[in-house]
Amino acid sequence: PRTPITHLLSLNIHTVRLDQQLIDDVLDDPRTSIFVKGIITMAHELGVRVIADGIRSDHQVKFLQMLGCDALQGERFGTAQSLPAQLQGPLPN
């Protein structure tokens, strides 16, 4: 079913999760990169945290850090971690 995008404004959303399909394509598809950047920007302007799921590479980590993603999870890390904690030491192998 279709839902008007304005309906999202009435929801009490605290966190948005970017799924693995988006993350898999974020470095290779310019449209996906623009979409992810827009979601992160819009979420932050609304006071909503953004978690990216399905992180597999250091390149994805760096790109999502550059965009200001709040937390990352996936094969690269295990459970979600806040970016400040990740930046305090070297990335896990």
Sequence and secondary structure as in RCSB ss.txt:
>XXXX:A:sequence
PRTPITHLLSLNIHTVRLDQQLIDDVLDDPRTSIFVKGIITMAHELGVRVIADGIRSDHQVKFLQMLGCDALQGE
RFGTAQSLPAQLQGPLPN
>XXXX:A:secstr
    GGGGGGS   EEEE HHHHHHTTT HHHHHHHHHHHHHHHHTT EEEEE   SHHHHHHHHHHT SEEEET
TTEEEEEHHHHHTS    
